[in-house]
Amino acid sequence: MKKHWVKVGGIIILAVVLMVIVGLVSFRTVVPTGVLIAPLGGLVAVAVTIGVGTVPGVLTVVVAGIILHFLQNADWLLVLNFLLLTLFIGWLIGWRLPRGQRVTHQQLIWLGIVSGITEFLITVCLTALFGWQTGGSWLVFVRLNLLSTVLTVLCDAVFIGPLAFIFRWLADQLLPPEEDGSNDHHGAVEIDLSEKKKNQK
């Protein structure tokens, strides 16, 4: 078990490094009270959530968010954006897709599209909140950040699926085999007594 979590930790570290790199090169929008940084790095955390699980995805968000904050490339609203998107996709997939369960390319594509749509809604809401919080017109902030938001959504829709596939493949290579739970008999078991009753008659 300890070796298992060490390997999961290695995947998280790789994801954190990738998320920080993506965060450093994310789109930026100049607004009256500063600069808005697009939540592009969130696609890495979502890919980890789909490929490995929600817990590794959330840990990736927390560690990468702290690093980006210290590098002055993220604020609490941006980290909140990462976290909300990761938790929503985690909830959508049932918190974790068993590695023994087959996931098709079409499913990964749809998860990427859903992530992009969700990202759009979260970003618009948080941008409006930022505009209102700083005393400006929230509608102006949303309009100024619209191009950056759309580009981020398109990147999510295109790259989350392939990246999730890579993380899932990596987990398959590093972690021990795992059943999909289809042969698990720990739940309720149906017993047919009809034959037994016939024999008793």
N, CA, C and O of each residue as an XYZ file, in Angstrom:
804
protein
N       0.828     -1.211      0.000
C       0.000      0.000      0.000
C       0.865      1.265      0.000
O       0.563      2.245     -0.681
N       1.952      1.214      0.787
C       2.845      2.372      0.855
C       3.482      2.631     -0.504
O       3.571      3.775     -0.949
N       3.928      1.547     -1.167
C       4.534      1.704     -2.488
C       3.515      2.254     -3.484
O       3.858      3.042     -4.365
N       2.256      1.829     -3.336
C       1.185      2.311     -4.205
C       1.061      3.835     -4.123
O       1.010      4.515     -5.148
N       1.012      4.367     -2.890
C       0.837      5.811     -2.707
C       2.084      6.591     -3.099
O       1.999      7.756     -3.489
N       3.256      5.937     -2.993
C       4.485      6.592     -3.462
C       4.415      6.802     -4.975
O       4.808      7.852     -5.484
N       3.914      5.798     -5.680
C       3.789      5.909     -7.139
C       2.713      6.924     -7.529
O       2.883      7.686     -8.481
N       1.607      6.926     -6.785
C       0.572      7.939     -7.032
C       1.142      9.334     -6.792
O       0.850     10.275     -7.530
N       1.972      9.452     -5.730
C       2.632     10.733     -5.440
C       3.526     11.173     -6.577
O       3.614     12.365     -6.871
N       4.190     10.226     -7.223
C       5.026     10.554     -8.382
C       4.211     11.103     -9.535
O       4.634     12.040    -10.211
N       3.029     10.512     -9.763
C       2.139     11.006    -10.820
C       1.657     12.413    -10.482
O       1.571     13.274    -11.357
N       1.340     12.640     -9.199
C       0.884     13.971     -8.769
C       1.975     15.010     -8.970
O       1.701     16.118     -9.431
N       3.213     14.661     -8.629
C       4.330     15.596     -8.813
C       4.484     15.956    -10.292
O       4.680     17.121    -10.636
N       4.393     14.946    -11.163
C       4.473     15.198    -12.601
C       3.350     16.135    -13.045
O       3.567     17.054    -13.834
N       2.144     15.887    -12.522
C       0.994     16.726    -12.877
C       1.170     18.151    -12.358
O       0.817     19.110    -13.045
N       1.713     18.294    -11.155
C       1.939     19.623    -10.571
C       2.915     20.419    -11.437
O       2.684     21.593    -11.730
N       4.003     19.771    -11.842
C       4.999     20.441    -12.692
C       4.344     20.902    -14.001
O       4.550     22.031    -14.445
N       3.555     20.012    -14.606
C       2.891     20.359    -15.864
C       1.873     21.477    -15.658
O       1.757     22.378    -16.490
N       1.135     21.417    -14.549
C       0.126     22.438    -14.274
C       0.768     23.803    -14.030
O       0.236     24.826    -14.461
N       1.899     23.822    -13.348
C       2.605     25.085    -13.103
C       3.105     25.673    -14.417
O       2.999     26.879    -14.641
N       3.651     24.821    -15.289
C       4.145     25.301    -16.589
C       3.004     25.899    -17.406
O       3.137     26.980    -17.980
N       1.877     25.179    -17.451
C       0.716     25.682    -18.192
C       0.191     26.966    -17.558
O      -0.214     27.895    -18.256
N       0.202     27.007    -16.210
C      -0.252     28.208    -15.509
C       0.602     29.423    -15.807
O       0.097     30.543    -15.872
N       1.901     29.204    -15.989
C       2.814     30.320    -16.264
C       2.612     30.907    -17.654
O       2.909     32.080    -17.883
N       2.106     30.093    -18.588
C       1.941     30.575    -19.966
C       0.463     30.803    -20.319
O       0.116     30.943    -21.492
N      -0.398     30.839    -19.299
C      -1.831     31.019    -19.545
C      -2.134     32.398    -20.119
O      -1.351     33.338    -19.980
N      -3.287     32.490    -20.765
C      -3.734     33.756    -21.349
C      -3.976     34.784    -20.242
O      -4.383     34.440    -19.133
N      -3.721     36.039    -20.564
C      -3.930     37.126    -19.603
C      -4.757     38.245    -20.220
O      -4.639     38.550    -21.407
N      -5.595     38.845    -19.387
C      -6.449     39.954    -19.835
C      -6.230     41.144    -18.916
O      -6.337     41.024    -17.696
N      -5.924     42.291    -19.504
C      -5.734     43.513    -18.716
C      -7.106     44.120    -18.446
O      -7.877     44.375    -19.372
N      -7.404     44.348    -17.163
C      -8.665     44.970    -16.749
C      -8.343     46.235    -15.964
O      -7.191     46.433    -15.577
N      -9.333     47.102    -15.715
C      -9.059     48.384    -15.035
C      -8.333     48.256    -13.696
O      -7.606     49.168    -13.302
N      -8.521     47.142    -12.997
C      -7.898     47.022    -11.665
C      -6.759     46.019    -11.614
O      -6.326     45.634    -10.528
N      -6.269     45.590    -12.763
C      -5.160     44.641    -12.740
C      -5.166     43.729    -13.950
O      -5.509     44.142    -15.058
N      -4.776     42.468    -13.719
C      -4.682     41.481    -14.796
C      -5.435     40.219    -14.380
O      -5.275     39.727    -13.263
N      -6.253     39.706    -15.289
C      -6.951     38.441    -15.055
C      -6.185     37.322    -15.762
O      -5.894     37.421    -16.954
N      -5.861     36.260    -15.023
C      -5.132     35.117    -15.586
C      -6.130     33.999    -15.871
O      -6.899     33.606    -14.995
N      -6.112     33.494    -17.094
C      -7.043     32.432    -17.476
C      -6.733     31.146    -16.707
O      -5.564     30.850    -16.458
N      -7.755     30.379    -16.328
C      -7.559     29.145    -15.559
C      -7.178     27.957    -16.434
O      -7.725     26.865    -16.277
N      -6.249     28.167    -17.347
C      -5.876     27.128    -18.298
C      -5.250     25.915    -17.607
O      -5.432     24.779    -18.045
N      -4.509     26.171    -16.518
C      -3.853     25.073    -15.816
C      -4.822     24.055    -15.247
O      -4.439     22.923    -14.953
N      -6.085     24.456    -15.092
C      -7.076     23.542    -14.542
C      -7.285     22.299    -15.377
O      -7.730     21.278    -14.854
N      -6.978     22.357    -16.664
C      -7.178     21.186    -17.516
C      -6.292     20.028    -17.077
O      -6.660     18.866    -17.254
N      -5.125     20.332    -16.505
C      -4.228     19.268    -16.025
C      -4.852     18.557    -14.830
O      -4.859     17.328    -14.770
N      -5.375     19.329    -13.878
C      -5.995     18.736    -12.687
C      -7.212     17.897    -13.057
O      -7.435     16.835    -12.475
N      -7.999     18.366    -14.020
C      -9.166     17.604    -14.466
C      -8.738     16.302    -15.137
O      -9.357     15.258    -14.930
N      -7.682     16.366    -15.936
C      -7.168     15.160    -16.590
C      -6.688     14.141    -15.560
O      -6.903     12.941    -15.730
N      -6.046     14.608    -14.503
C      -5.611     13.715    -13.430
C      -6.824     13.100    -12.733
O      -6.821     11.912    -12.409
N      -7.848     13.899    -12.506
C      -9.072     13.406    -11.865
C      -9.698     12.280    -12.679
O     -10.105     11.259    -12.125
N      -9.774     12.468    -13.984
C     -10.361     11.441    -14.852
C      -9.448     10.221    -14.945
O      -9.916      9.083    -14.906
N      -8.152     10.462    -15.068
C      -7.214      9.366    -15.285
C      -6.844      8.589    -14.045
O      -6.639      7.378    -14.119
N      -6.753      9.257    -12.896
C      -6.279      8.612    -11.676
C      -7.323      8.632    -10.564
O      -7.544      7.616     -9.906
N      -7.968      9.780    -10.348
C      -8.974      9.875     -9.292
C      -9.113     11.304     -8.796
O      -8.269     12.157     -9.071
N     -10.200     11.555     -8.055
C     -10.471     12.912     -7.576
C      -9.468     13.367     -6.524
O      -9.050     14.525     -6.531
N      -9.075     12.467     -5.616
C      -8.115     12.851     -4.568
C      -6.793     13.325     -5.179
O      -6.319     14.401     -4.814
N      -6.174     12.559     -6.100
C      -4.963     13.071     -6.759
C      -5.216     14.379     -7.510
O      -4.345     15.249     -7.547
N      -6.404     14.524     -8.110
C      -6.720     15.760     -8.824
C      -6.768     16.960     -7.899
O      -6.237     18.023     -8.220
N      -7.409     16.788     -6.741
C      -7.503     17.881     -5.768
C      -6.122     18.207     -5.195
O      -5.786     19.379     -5.022
N      -5.326     17.187     -4.902
C      -3.969     17.431     -4.393
C      -3.129     18.184     -5.423
O      -2.323     19.044     -5.066
N      -3.318     17.863     -6.685
C      -2.614     18.590     -7.755
C      -3.004     20.062     -7.750
O      -2.150     20.938     -7.885
N      -4.311     20.332     -7.592
C      -4.802     21.715     -7.545
C      -4.177     22.474     -6.375
O      -3.697     23.596     -6.541
N      -4.187     21.857     -5.189
C      -3.704     22.534     -3.986
C      -2.219     22.871     -4.101
O      -1.812     24.009     -3.867
N      -1.409     21.864     -4.465
C       0.046     22.077     -4.528
C       0.406     23.053     -5.648
O       1.169     23.995     -5.430
N      -0.141     22.831     -6.844
C       0.161     23.718     -7.975
C      -0.375     25.119     -7.714
O       0.267     26.106     -8.076
N      -1.554     25.214     -7.085
C      -2.133     26.523     -6.773
C      -1.255     27.328     -5.833
O      -1.077     28.532     -6.019
N      -0.696     26.655     -4.807
C       0.200     27.332     -3.867
C       1.455     27.826     -4.575
O       1.906     28.950     -4.351
N       2.016     26.970     -5.434
C       3.233     27.358     -6.167
C       2.949     28.540     -7.092
O       3.719     29.499     -7.133
N       1.838     28.469     -7.838
C       1.489     29.564     -8.746
C       1.204     30.852     -7.977
O       1.502     31.945     -8.458
N       0.628     30.720     -6.785
C       0.366     31.899     -5.961
C       1.672     32.579     -5.546
O       1.796     33.802     -5.613
N       2.639     31.772     -5.120
C       3.935     32.336     -4.721
C       4.702     32.912     -5.906
O       5.515     33.823     -5.753
N       4.428     32.363     -7.096
C       5.047     32.904     -8.310
C       4.260     34.090     -8.869
O       4.585     34.623     -9.930
N       3.217     34.493     -8.134
C       2.353     35.610     -8.518
C       1.669     35.370     -9.862
O       1.477     36.294    -10.653
N       1.305     34.107    -10.104
C       0.583     33.751    -11.316
C      -0.782     33.148    -10.993
O      -1.402     32.510    -11.844
N      -1.248     33.354     -9.761
C      -2.577     32.892     -9.369
C      -3.011     33.636     -8.118
O      -2.186     34.001     -7.281
N      -4.324     33.858     -7.999
C      -4.894     34.398     -6.768
C      -5.916     33.395     -6.250
O      -6.081     32.322     -6.830
N      -6.604     33.736     -5.161
C      -7.511     32.761     -4.559
C      -8.695     32.452     -5.461
O      -9.230     31.345     -5.410
N      -9.121     33.418     -6.296
C     -10.226     33.156     -7.220
C      -9.827     32.146     -8.302
O     -10.631     31.309     -8.712
N      -8.587     32.240     -8.749
C      -8.104     31.314     -9.775
C      -7.991     29.901     -9.202
O      -8.388     28.933     -9.851
N      -7.453     29.783     -7.991
C      -7.347     28.472     -7.339
C      -8.745     27.903     -7.082
O      -8.968     26.701     -7.233
N      -9.679     28.768     -6.695
C     -11.062     28.333     -6.487
C     -11.663     27.811     -7.789
O     -12.411     26.834     -7.786
N     -11.336     28.462     -8.890
C     -11.786     28.015    -10.202
C     -11.283     26.593    -10.474
O     -12.056     25.714    -10.855
N      -9.977     26.381    -10.275
C      -9.393     25.046    -10.456
C     -10.133     24.011     -9.621
O     -10.492     22.939    -10.108
N     -10.354     24.351     -8.355
C     -10.933     23.411     -7.397
C     -12.386     23.071     -7.739
O     -12.779     21.905     -7.693
N     -13.180     24.084     -8.082
C     -14.578     23.849     -8.423
C     -14.719     22.953     -9.653
O     -15.547     22.043     -9.676
N     -13.909     23.217    -10.668
C     -13.973     22.409    -11.884
C     -13.560     20.967    -11.598
O     -14.200     20.026    -12.065
N     -12.485     20.803    -10.827
C     -12.001     19.461    -10.498
C     -13.029     18.674     -9.696
O     -13.277     17.502     -9.980
N     -13.624     19.310     -8.700
C     -14.625     18.630     -7.874
C     -15.884     18.282     -8.678
O     -16.476     17.220     -8.484
N     -16.283     19.174     -9.575
C     -17.480     18.894    -10.383
C     -17.249     17.684    -11.292
O     -18.095     16.793    -11.372
N     -16.099     17.656    -11.978
C     -15.816     16.518    -12.864
C     -15.634     15.249    -12.031
O     -16.045     14.169    -12.455
N     -15.020     15.369    -10.846
C     -14.888     14.216     -9.958
C     -16.251     13.663     -9.580
O     -16.464     12.450     -9.598
N     -17.180     14.560     -9.236
C     -18.539     14.136     -8.902
C     -19.227     13.500    -10.110
O     -19.957     12.518     -9.971
N     -18.989     14.065    -11.291
C     -19.631     13.586    -12.514
C     -19.226     12.150    -12.839
O     -20.043     11.370    -13.328
N     -17.972     11.798    -12.570
C     -17.497     10.444    -12.889
C     -17.632      9.483    -11.707
O     -17.164      8.346    -11.766
N     -18.277      9.949    -10.634
C     -18.414      9.079     -9.458
C     -17.170      9.067     -8.606
O     -16.881      8.079     -7.930
N     -16.420     10.177     -8.635
C     -15.194     10.413     -7.853
C     -13.988      9.647     -8.361
O     -12.858     10.109     -8.205
N     -14.200      8.489     -8.966
C     -13.039      7.742     -9.463
C     -13.490      6.703    -10.478
O     -14.425      5.943    -10.225
N     -12.816      6.674    -11.639
C     -13.077      5.639    -12.628
C     -12.130      4.473    -12.372
O     -10.918      4.639    -12.508
N     -12.642      3.293    -12.005
C     -11.755      2.137    -11.774
C     -10.892      1.883    -13.005
O     -11.377      1.956    -14.134
N      -9.622      1.585    -12.789
C      -8.731      1.389    -13.933
C      -9.055      0.129    -14.713
O      -8.651     -0.008    -15.868
N      -9.782     -0.794    -14.093
C     -10.222     -1.979    -14.816
C     -11.398     -1.716    -15.731
O     -11.755     -2.554    -16.560
N     -11.995     -0.554    -15.576
C     -13.157     -0.185    -16.396
C     -12.688      0.462    -17.690
O     -11.865      1.378    -17.675
N     -13.214     -0.016    -18.800
C     -12.811      0.520    -20.100
C     -13.456      1.883    -20.325
O     -14.663      2.050    -20.154
N     -12.633      2.850    -20.710
C     -13.117      4.197    -21.026
C     -12.799      4.467    -22.496
O     -11.638      4.419    -22.901
N     -13.822      4.747    -23.287
C     -13.629      4.942    -24.717
C     -13.142      6.357    -25.017
O     -13.230      7.264    -24.190
N     -12.629      6.504    -26.225
C     -12.176      7.829    -26.664
C     -13.353      8.801    -26.739
O     -13.206      9.987    -26.443
N     -14.517      8.293    -27.137
C     -15.689      9.147    -27.215
C     -16.076      9.679    -25.837
O     -16.463     10.841    -25.706
N     -15.972      8.834    -24.809
C     -16.282      9.271    -23.448
C     -15.305     10.346    -22.982
O     -15.701     11.317    -22.339
N     -14.028     10.166    -23.311
C     -13.023     11.159    -22.938
C     -13.266     12.486    -23.659
O     -13.086     13.560    -23.083
N     -13.675     12.398    -24.921
C     -13.978     13.616    -25.680
C     -15.151     14.355    -25.046
O     -15.109     15.575    -24.890
N     -16.205     13.612    -24.679
C     -17.367     14.237    -24.064
C     -17.033     14.837    -22.706
O     -17.552     15.896    -22.353
N     -16.168     14.169    -21.937
C     -15.748     14.721    -20.650
C     -14.980     16.028    -20.859
O     -15.113     16.964    -20.071
N     -14.180     16.087    -21.919
C     -13.469     17.320    -22.246
C     -14.428     18.441    -22.609
O     -14.241     19.582    -22.187
N     -15.464     18.120    -23.397
C     -16.450     19.125    -23.789
C     -17.237     19.616    -22.576
O     -17.448     20.818    -22.414
N     -17.672     18.681    -21.723
C     -18.407     19.058    -20.506
C     -17.531     19.911    -19.602
O     -18.006     20.875    -19.001
N     -16.253     19.561    -19.504
C     -15.315     20.354    -18.698
C     -15.204     21.774    -19.240
O     -15.171     22.740    -18.478
N     -15.146     21.890    -20.573
C     -15.046     23.207    -21.188
C     -16.273     24.059    -20.915
O     -16.149     25.241    -20.593
N     -17.462     23.471    -21.040
C     -18.698     24.206    -20.775
C     -18.758     24.638    -19.310
O     -19.124     25.772    -18.998
N     -18.393     23.714    -18.418
C     -18.394     24.030    -16.985
C     -17.383     25.122    -16.664
O     -17.649     26.013    -15.858
N     -16.223     25.042    -17.305
C     -15.189     26.061    -17.107
C     -15.697     27.428    -17.528
O     -15.429     28.427    -16.860
N     -16.425     27.478    -18.627
C     -16.976     28.755    -19.106
C     -17.895     29.376    -18.048
O     -17.783     30.561    -17.735
N     -18.794     28.569    -17.507
C     -19.745     29.072    -16.507
C     -19.036     29.531    -15.239
O     -19.351     30.587    -14.691
N     -18.073     28.727    -14.772
C     -17.338     29.085    -13.550
C     -16.536     30.357    -13.757
O     -16.538     31.243    -12.902
N     -15.844     30.452    -14.897
C     -14.991     31.621    -15.165
C     -15.810     32.900    -15.281
O     -15.421     33.943    -14.756
N     -16.940     32.818    -15.966
C     -17.796     34.001    -16.108
C     -18.294     34.459    -14.738
O     -18.276     35.652    -14.439
N     -18.737     33.519    -13.909
C     -19.242     33.868    -12.571
C     -18.148     34.481    -11.697
O     -18.384     35.484    -11.022
N     -16.944     33.879    -11.705
C     -15.861     34.385    -10.865
C     -15.313     35.704    -11.395
O     -14.888     36.557    -10.615
N     -15.319     35.880    -12.721
C     -14.897     37.166    -13.293
C     -15.867     38.270    -12.887
O     -15.451     39.371    -12.528
N     -17.156     37.967    -12.947
C     -18.168     38.936    -12.522
C     -18.008     39.264    -11.039
O     -18.149     40.417    -10.631
N     -17.711     38.234    -10.232
C     -17.494     38.446     -8.799
C     -16.288     39.343     -8.552
O     -16.318     40.216     -7.685
N     -15.216     39.116     -9.332
C     -14.014     39.934     -9.199
C     -14.311     41.386     -9.568
O     -13.874     42.308     -8.879
N     -15.057     41.587    -10.662
C     -15.413     42.945    -11.077
C     -16.261     43.649    -10.041
O     -16.038     44.822     -9.743
N     -17.238     42.937     -9.484
C     -18.094     43.525     -8.451
C     -17.301     43.820     -7.175
O     -17.526     44.833     -6.513
N     -16.365     42.915     -6.838
C     -15.573     43.062     -5.611
C     -14.645     44.269     -5.668
O     -14.378     44.904     -4.648
N     -14.158     44.580     -6.860
C     -13.225     45.696     -7.005
C     -13.933     47.016     -7.284
O     -13.283     48.031     -7.531
N     -15.266     47.005     -7.245
C     -16.026     48.242     -7.407
C     -16.279     48.646     -8.842
O     -16.813     49.725     -9.097
N     -15.903     47.796     -9.786
C     -16.146     48.122    -11.185
C     -17.436     47.499    -11.685
O     -18.186     46.906    -10.909
N     -17.696     47.631    -12.973
C     -18.870     47.026    -13.588
C     -18.549     45.570    -13.927
O     -17.659     45.297    -14.733
N     -19.271     44.644    -13.314
C     -18.971     43.227    -13.529
C     -19.157     42.839    -14.995
O     -18.464     41.952    -15.493
N     -20.090     43.501    -15.690
C     -20.339     43.196    -17.092
C     -19.149     43.597    -17.964
O     -18.823     42.909    -18.931
N     -18.509     44.701    -17.623
C     -17.319     45.137    -18.364
C     -16.198     44.118    -18.200
O     -15.514     43.788    -19.168
N     -16.007     43.618    -16.981
C     -14.963     42.632    -16.720
C     -15.221     41.348    -17.505
O     -14.307     40.770    -18.095
N     -16.478     40.914    -17.502
C     -16.829     39.694    -18.241
C     -16.576     39.874    -19.729
O     -16.048     38.976    -20.385
N     -16.953     41.036    -20.268
C     -16.758     41.301    -21.696
C     -15.279     41.368    -22.056
O     -14.863     40.826    -23.080
N     -14.489     42.026    -21.222
C     -13.049     42.120    -21.484
C     -12.370     40.750    -21.445
O     -11.420     40.497    -22.185
N     -12.870     39.869    -20.571
C     -12.237     38.560    -20.378
C     -12.837     37.484    -21.275
O     -12.451     36.318    -21.181
N     -13.770     37.856    -22.139
C     -14.507     36.868    -22.918
C     -13.616     36.082    -23.883
O     -13.737     34.860    -23.970
N     -12.730     36.759    -24.603
C     -11.859     36.070    -25.563
C     -10.961     35.070    -24.847
O     -10.822     33.931    -25.292
N     -10.352     35.488    -23.740
C      -9.483     34.604    -22.961
C     -10.268     33.403    -22.439
O      -9.764     32.280    -22.428
N     -11.496     33.644    -22.011
C     -12.344     32.568    -21.492
C     -12.673     31.553    -22.581
O     -12.605     30.345    -22.352
N     -13.029     32.045    -23.765
C     -13.379     31.152    -24.871
C     -12.178     30.319    -25.301
O     -12.318     29.131    -25.588
N     -11.001     30.933    -25.348
C      -9.786     30.194    -25.711
C      -9.485     29.099    -24.688
O      -9.070     27.997    -25.048
N      -9.696     29.412    -23.417
C      -9.478     28.423    -22.354
C     -10.453     27.258    -22.494
O     -10.074     26.096    -22.352
N     -11.712     27.585    -22.774
C     -12.741     26.553    -22.949
C     -12.387     25.630    -24.117
O     -12.527     24.411    -24.010
N     -11.932     26.204    -25.223
C     -11.547     25.399    -26.382
C     -10.367     24.488    -26.059
O     -10.344     23.328    -26.471
N      -9.390     25.012    -25.323
C      -8.240     24.195    -24.911
C      -8.674     23.054    -24.003
O      -8.179     21.934    -24.129
N      -9.598     23.335    -23.085
C     -10.129     22.283    -22.213
C     -10.786     21.183    -23.033
O     -10.524     19.997    -22.830
N     -11.641     21.591    -23.963
C     -12.376     20.624    -24.766
C     -11.451     19.763    -25.625
O     -11.729     18.586    -25.854
N     -10.358     20.346    -26.094
C      -9.446     19.634    -26.999
C      -8.431     18.782    -26.245
O      -8.162     17.650    -26.648
N      -7.862     19.305    -25.158
C      -6.708     18.657    -24.537
C      -7.011     17.782    -23.321
O      -6.198     16.924    -22.978
N      -8.145     17.970    -22.664
C      -8.422     17.183    -21.456
C      -8.525     15.690    -21.772
O      -7.980     14.863    -21.042
N      -9.220     15.344    -22.853
C      -9.378     13.931    -23.217
C      -8.045     13.224    -23.441
O      -7.773     12.220    -22.782
N      -7.204     13.719    -24.355
C      -5.904     13.066    -24.583
C      -5.016     13.044    -23.336
O      -4.326     12.057    -23.080
N      -5.035     14.134    -22.563
C      -4.204     14.188    -21.363
C      -4.698     13.193    -20.306
O      -3.893     12.560    -19.623
N      -6.016     13.058    -20.175
C      -6.582     12.077    -19.251
C      -6.199     10.665    -19.669
O      -5.911      9.819    -18.822
N      -6.194     10.409    -20.980
C      -5.775      9.096    -21.496
C      -4.327      8.801    -21.121
O      -3.994      7.678    -20.743
N      -3.463      9.819    -21.228
C      -2.043      9.638    -20.884
C      -1.883      9.335    -19.397
O      -1.135      8.431    -19.028
N      -2.581     10.085    -18.541
C      -2.477      9.833    -17.105
C      -3.043      8.461    -16.743
O      -2.510      7.780    -15.866
N      -4.102      8.061    -17.404
C      -4.690      6.742    -17.147
C      -3.732      5.639    -17.580
O      -3.569      4.640    -16.879
N      -3.097      5.823    -18.740
C      -2.102      4.859    -19.215
C      -0.922      4.794    -18.259
O      -0.417      3.711    -17.963
N      -0.481      5.956    -17.774
C       0.638      6.006    -16.833
C       0.292      5.271    -15.540
O       1.119      4.539    -14.996
N      -0.931      5.469    -15.050
C      -1.372      4.774    -13.842
C      -1.403      3.262    -14.061
O      -1.054      2.496    -13.162
N      -1.819      2.832    -15.249
C      -1.846      1.403    -15.571
C      -0.448      0.801    -15.571
O      -0.264     -0.353    -15.183
N       0.546      1.588    -16.008
C       1.917      1.095    -16.069
C       2.572      1.030    -14.684
O       3.348      0.117    -14.402
N       2.253      2.003    -13.825
C       2.950      2.116    -12.544
C       2.250      1.406    -11.383
O       2.906      0.882    -10.483
N       0.918      1.392    -11.411
C       0.158      0.860    -10.283
C      -0.255     -0.583    -10.532
O      -0.357     -1.001    -11.685
N      -0.492     -1.348     -9.481
C      -0.877     -2.760     -9.633
C      -2.212     -2.891    -10.347
O      -3.021     -1.964    -10.340
N      -2.443     -4.064    -10.975
C      -3.709     -4.272    -11.695
C      -4.904     -4.103    -10.763
O      -4.821     -4.319     -9.554
N      -6.015     -3.710    -11.373
C      -7.213     -3.436    -10.593
C      -8.422     -3.962    -11.330
O      -8.568     -3.751    -12.534
N      -9.294     -4.653    -10.602
C     -10.521     -5.163    -11.219
C     -11.524     -4.028    -11.342
O     -11.433     -3.024    -10.636
N     -12.487     -4.199    -12.252
C     -13.507     -3.172    -12.428
C     -14.675     -3.312    -11.472
O     -15.603     -2.503    -11.481
N     -14.621     -4.357    -10.640
C     -15.659     -4.523     -9.630
C     -16.845     -5.328    -10.118
O     -17.806     -5.522     -9.373
N     -16.797     -5.812    -11.386
C     -17.938     -6.550    -11.916
C     -18.092     -7.912    -11.274
O     -19.193     -8.461    -11.247
N     -16.985     -8.476    -10.747
C     -17.040     -9.776    -10.093
C     -17.031     -9.665     -8.588
O     -16.784    -10.651     -7.893
N     -17.292     -8.505     -8.087
C     -17.282     -8.270     -6.650
C     -18.598     -8.748     -6.042
O     -19.669     -8.309     -6.463
N     -18.530     -9.647     -5.054
C     -19.729    -10.222     -4.455
C     -19.955     -9.727     -3.044
O     -20.648    -10.380     -2.264
N     -19.390     -8.598     -2.706
C     -19.571     -8.070     -1.360
C     -20.953     -7.468     -1.163
O     -21.396     -7.285     -0.029
N     -21.648     -7.156     -2.274
C     -22.973     -6.559     -2.162
C     -24.036     -7.625     -1.985
O     -23.737     -8.756     -1.600
N     -25.284     -7.262     -2.267
C     -26.377     -8.205     -2.109
C     -26.274     -9.325     -3.141
O     -25.980     -9.058     -4.307
N     -26.510    -10.569     -2.738
C     -26.422    -11.732     -3.609
C     -27.801    -12.354     -3.738
O     -28.452    -12.631     -2.731
N     -28.251    -12.576     -4.958
C     -29.557    -13.181     -5.188
C     -29.410    -14.694     -5.214
O     -28.578    -15.223     -5.952
N     -30.200    -15.388     -4.425
C     -30.128    -16.847     -4.327
C     -31.436    -17.424     -4.827
O     -32.503    -17.046     -4.342
N     -31.375    -18.336     -5.792
C     -32.570    -18.959     -6.351
C     -32.882    -20.228     -5.571
O     -32.093    -21.173     -5.596
N     -34.015    -20.269     -4.881
C     -34.405    -21.404     -4.066
C     -35.439    -22.285     -4.750
O     -35.922    -23.248     -4.154
N     -35.786    -21.967     -6.000
C     -36.840    -22.721     -6.679
C     -36.483    -24.183     -6.831
O     -37.320    -25.058     -6.611
N     -35.218    -24.456     -7.214
C     -34.803    -25.854     -7.395
C     -34.816    -26.601     -6.073
O     -35.207    -27.767     -6.019
N     -34.395    -25.939     -5.013
C     -34.353    -26.564     -3.714
C     -35.754    -26.926     -3.242
O     -35.954    -27.987     -2.651
N     -36.737    -26.044     -3.500
C     -38.117    -26.314     -3.109
C     -38.675    -27.503     -3.904
O     -39.405    -28.329     -3.357
N     -38.328    -27.584     -5.203
C     -38.810    -28.696     -6.001
C     -38.285    -30.030     -5.478
O     -39.010    -31.025     -5.438
N     -37.009    -30.036     -5.076
C     -36.402    -31.266     -4.567
C     -37.037    -31.694     -3.241
O     -37.126    -32.887     -2.949
N     -37.476    -30.719     -2.442
C     -38.074    -31.044     -1.158
C     -39.460    -31.647     -1.339
O     -39.902    -32.444     -0.511
N     -40.165    -31.268     -2.440
C     -41.499    -31.818     -2.724
C     -41.365    -33.214     -3.247
O     -42.369    -33.859     -3.549
